[in-house]
Amino acid sequence: MLYGYPLKYLGETSLRKTGFDFCEITIANGSARRIWWESGLINRSPSSFFLIAHGPLEDDPNDAGYLWNRYFPGLFATVDTARRMLIRSLTIHLLMDPRIVNSVVLFEKRIVLEKIVEYGIENSVDINLENLSENPEDLDAVFHEVPSLGLTLDVGHANLDSPVNKSFEIIERLGKMIRHVHFHDNFGGPSKNHDLHLPIGDGVVDFVGVMRTLRSIGYDGTITMEVKPQFQELSRIRIEEIVRESEG
């Protein structure tokens, strides 16, 4: 496994001296695109440290006008920024939960996903959809319609609004689509207000079970510790212990 950390702004003296394998930079909006575009940072070979990216968050998930007039152009511009930085992996938020998003807008969102995935392929940027509140069968339907789309499995999100962490069924259904993973902890709960992004081990997420399941499908890719900066190193140490336990 390769372990990384999230970063919203250029605050570190040197990104390449953190001890992590990679950094997942956040390209959240136009201002962030300008900052990263002008930063001069790129994925350099043969450096072992590398960058991946997280795109903008979605606003109103049922507003088709916003989807096409603001979010969609922003995604295209984010792919352009990633390409300039030689970043090959971009995670995006686009809620595909039919319990929340009406069917007309869900149809429009599938078109957006098809277009942005195609644009990503043209620019050598893999587009990965992050699970939010969706059930596994909801995601299954999306990937059936957009098979070139990748999945960022967010294990913390999958622990919400469900008696059992949805990661297990997502891995079973869509394991071959998983290109990246987010780890953070919580105590479960029915809404995004319970998405606490606690340090690994401070909540109830079954990371040992999730890691065993990931390893059972041969996943050996990237994992971002999506926790506050002061807890990133501690979380990585705990995950390394979990890896050893999951091998037992």
C-alpha positions as CSV (number, residue, x, y, z in Angstrom):
1,M,0.0,0.0,0.0
2,L,1.0,3.6,-0.6
3,Y,0.0,6.2,2.1
4,G,-0.7,9.8,1.5
5,Y,-2.3,12.9,3.1
6,P,-4.7,15.6,2.0
7,L,-3.5,19.2,1.5
8,K,-5.7,22.2,0.7
9,Y,-3.1,24.9,0.4
10,L,0.6,25.3,-0.2
11,G,1.5,25.4,3.5
12,E,4.3,22.9,3.7
13,T,7.9,24.0,3.4
14,S,8.5,21.0,1.2
15,L,5.8,18.5,0.2
16,R,8.5,16.0,-0.7
17,K,9.9,15.7,2.8
18,T,6.8,14.6,4.7
19,G,7.6,10.9,4.9
20,F,4.4,10.0,3.0
21,D,4.4,8.4,-0.4
22,F,2.2,11.0,-2.0
23,C,0.0,14.0,-1.4
24,E,-3.7,14.4,-2.4
25,I,-4.0,18.1,-3.2
26,T,-7.4,19.8,-3.1
27,I,-8.4,21.8,-6.2
28,A,-11.6,23.1,-4.8
29,N,-12.4,26.2,-6.9
30,G,-11.1,28.8,-9.3
31,S,-8.8,30.3,-6.6
32,A,-7.3,26.9,-5.8
33,R,-6.8,26.2,-9.5
34,R,-4.9,29.5,-9.9
35,I,-2.8,28.7,-6.8
36,W,-1.8,25.2,-8.0
37,W,-1.5,26.3,-11.6
38,E,1.1,28.9,-10.6
39,S,2.8,26.8,-8.0
40,G,5.3,25.2,-10.4
41,L,4.7,21.8,-8.7
42,I,4.5,18.8,-11.0
43,N,5.0,15.1,-10.7
44,R,8.7,14.6,-11.5
45,S,10.4,11.4,-12.5
46,P,12.2,9.6,-11.0
47,S,11.1,11.1,-7.6
48,S,9.2,8.4,-5.6
49,F,6.9,11.1,-4.1
50,F,3.9,12.0,-6.3
51,L,0.7,14.1,-6.4
52,I,-2.9,13.1,-6.9
53,A,-5.9,15.5,-6.8
54,H,-9.3,16.0,-5.3
55,G,-11.7,18.2,-7.3
56,P,-14.4,20.7,-6.2
57,L,-17.3,19.7,-4.0
58,E,-20.8,19.8,-5.4
59,D,-23.3,22.5,-4.3
60,D,-27.0,21.8,-4.7
61,P,-27.2,18.1,-5.9
62,N,-30.6,18.7,-7.5
63,D,-29.8,21.9,-9.5
64,A,-29.3,20.9,-13.1
65,G,-28.6,24.5,-14.0
66,Y,-25.7,24.7,-11.5
67,L,-24.5,21.3,-12.7
68,W,-24.1,22.4,-16.3
69,N,-23.2,26.1,-15.9
70,R,-20.8,26.0,-13.0
71,Y,-19.9,22.5,-11.8
72,F,-19.2,20.9,-15.2
73,P,-17.0,23.8,-16.5
74,G,-15.2,23.7,-13.1
75,L,-14.4,20.0,-13.6
76,F,-13.0,20.6,-17.1
77,A,-10.8,23.4,-15.7
78,T,-9.7,21.1,-12.9
79,V,-8.7,18.4,-15.4
80,D,-6.6,21.1,-17.2
81,T,-4.9,22.0,-14.0
82,A,-4.2,18.3,-13.2
83,R,-2.8,17.8,-16.7
84,R,-0.5,20.8,-16.4
85,M,0.9,19.3,-13.1
86,L,1.2,15.8,-14.6
87,I,-1.3,14.5,-12.1
88,R,-2.9,11.3,-13.3
89,S,-5.6,10.7,-10.7
90,L,-8.5,13.0,-9.9
91,T,-11.3,12.3,-7.4
92,I,-14.6,14.0,-7.8
93,H,-17.8,14.5,-5.7
94,L,-21.0,14.1,-7.6
95,L,-23.9,12.7,-5.5
96,M,-25.7,9.8,-7.3
97,D,-28.1,8.8,-4.5
98,P,-31.6,8.3,-5.9
99,R,-33.0,8.8,-2.4
100,I,-31.8,12.4,-2.6
101,V,-31.3,13.3,-6.3
102,N,-34.3,13.3,-8.6
103,S,-34.3,11.0,-11.6
104,V,-34.1,13.8,-14.2
105,V,-30.9,15.2,-12.6
106,L,-29.4,11.8,-12.1
107,F,-29.8,11.2,-15.9
108,E,-28.0,14.6,-16.5
109,K,-25.3,13.7,-14.0
110,R,-24.5,10.5,-15.9
111,I,-24.0,12.5,-19.1
112,V,-21.7,14.8,-17.1
113,L,-19.7,11.8,-15.9
114,E,-19.4,10.4,-19.4
115,K,-18.1,13.7,-20.8
116,I,-15.7,14.4,-18.0
117,V,-14.3,10.8,-18.1
118,E,-13.8,11.2,-21.9
119,Y,-12.0,14.5,-21.3
120,G,-9.9,12.9,-18.7
121,I,-8.9,10.1,-21.0
122,E,-7.9,12.7,-23.6
123,N,-5.7,14.4,-21.1
124,S,-4.3,11.3,-19.3
125,V,-6.2,12.0,-16.1
126,D,-8.1,9.1,-14.5
127,I,-11.5,10.4,-13.1
128,N,-12.6,8.6,-9.9
129,L,-16.0,9.1,-8.3
130,E,-16.1,9.1,-4.5
131,N,-18.9,7.4,-2.7
132,L,-21.0,9.7,-0.6
133,S,-24.3,8.5,0.8
134,E,-25.0,6.1,-2.1
135,N,-25.9,2.4,-1.5
136,P,-23.7,-0.2,-3.3
137,E,-26.5,-0.9,-5.8
138,D,-26.7,2.8,-6.7
139,L,-23.0,2.9,-7.5
140,D,-23.3,-0.3,-9.4
141,A,-25.8,1.3,-11.7
142,V,-23.5,4.3,-12.3
143,F,-20.5,2.2,-13.2
144,H,-22.6,0.1,-15.5
145,E,-23.5,3.2,-17.4
146,V,-20.0,4.8,-17.3
147,P,-17.6,1.8,-17.3
148,S,-14.4,3.9,-17.8
149,L,-15.1,5.8,-14.5
150,G,-12.9,4.8,-11.5
151,L,-14.0,4.6,-7.8
152,T,-12.5,6.3,-4.8
153,L,-13.7,4.2,-1.9
154,D,-14.3,6.5,1.1
155,V,-14.5,4.1,4.0
156,G,-15.7,6.7,6.5
157,H,-18.6,7.8,4.3
158,A,-19.5,4.1,3.8
159,N,-19.9,3.8,7.6
160,L,-22.7,6.3,7.7
161,D,-26.5,5.6,7.4
162,S,-26.0,1.8,7.6
163,P,-25.8,-0.8,10.4
164,V,-22.8,-2.4,8.5
165,N,-20.1,-0.5,6.8
166,K,-21.0,-0.4,3.1
167,S,-17.4,-0.7,2.1
168,F,-17.6,-4.5,2.2
169,E,-20.4,-4.7,-0.4
170,I,-18.9,-2.0,-2.5
171,I,-15.6,-3.9,-2.7
172,E,-17.5,-7.1,-3.5
173,R,-19.5,-5.4,-6.3
174,L,-17.0,-2.9,-7.6
175,G,-13.6,-4.0,-6.5
176,K,-12.1,-3.9,-10.0
177,M,-13.2,-0.2,-10.2
178,I,-11.4,0.9,-7.1
179,R,-8.4,3.2,-8.0
180,H,-8.0,5.0,-4.7
181,V,-9.1,4.8,-1.0
182,H,-9.9,7.4,1.7
183,F,-9.5,6.4,5.3
184,H,-10.9,8.3,8.3
185,D,-12.9,7.3,11.3
186,N,-16.4,8.1,12.8
187,F,-19.0,6.6,15.1
188,G,-21.6,6.0,12.3
189,G,-24.8,8.0,12.2
190,P,-27.6,8.9,9.8
191,S,-26.2,12.0,8.1
192,K,-23.2,13.9,6.8
193,N,-23.1,15.7,10.2
194,H,-21.7,12.5,11.6
195,D,-18.9,12.5,9.0
196,L,-16.3,13.4,11.7
197,H,-13.0,12.6,9.9
198,L,-11.5,11.3,13.2
199,P,-8.0,9.8,13.4
200,I,-7.8,6.2,12.5
201,G,-8.8,4.1,15.6
202,D,-10.7,6.9,17.4
203,G,-14.1,5.7,16.1
204,V,-15.8,2.4,15.3
205,V,-14.9,1.8,11.6
206,D,-13.7,-1.8,11.1
207,F,-10.4,-1.0,9.3
208,V,-9.0,-4.5,9.9
209,G,-12.0,-6.0,8.1
210,V,-11.9,-3.5,5.3
211,M,-8.2,-4.0,4.8
212,R,-8.6,-7.7,4.7
213,T,-11.3,-7.4,2.1
214,L,-9.2,-5.0,0.0
215,R,-6.3,-7.3,0.1
216,S,-8.5,-10.2,-0.8
217,I,-9.2,-8.6,-4.2
218,G,-5.5,-7.7,-4.6
219,Y,-5.8,-4.0,-3.9
220,D,-2.3,-2.6,-3.3
221,G,-2.8,1.0,-4.3
222,T,-3.1,4.4,-2.7
223,I,-4.8,5.3,0.6
224,T,-5.2,8.9,1.8
225,M,-5.4,9.6,5.6
226,E,-8.3,12.1,5.4
227,V,-7.8,13.5,8.9
228,K,-6.5,16.8,10.4
229,P,-2.8,17.5,9.8
230,Q,-1.8,16.9,13.4
231,F,-3.3,13.3,13.2
232,Q,-2.0,12.2,9.8
233,E,1.3,10.6,11.0
234,L,-0.5,8.9,13.9
235,S,-3.2,7.6,11.5
236,R,-0.5,6.2,9.2
237,I,1.2,4.4,12.1
238,R,-2.2,2.9,13.1
239,I,-2.9,1.8,9.6
240,E,0.5,0.1,9.3
241,E,-0.4,-1.8,12.5
242,I,-3.8,-2.7,11.0
243,V,-2.1,-4.0,7.9
244,R,0.0,-6.3,10.0
245,E,-3.0,-7.5,11.9
246,S,-5.0,-8.1,8.7
247,E,-2.2,-10.3,7.5
248,G,-2.5,-12.5,10.6
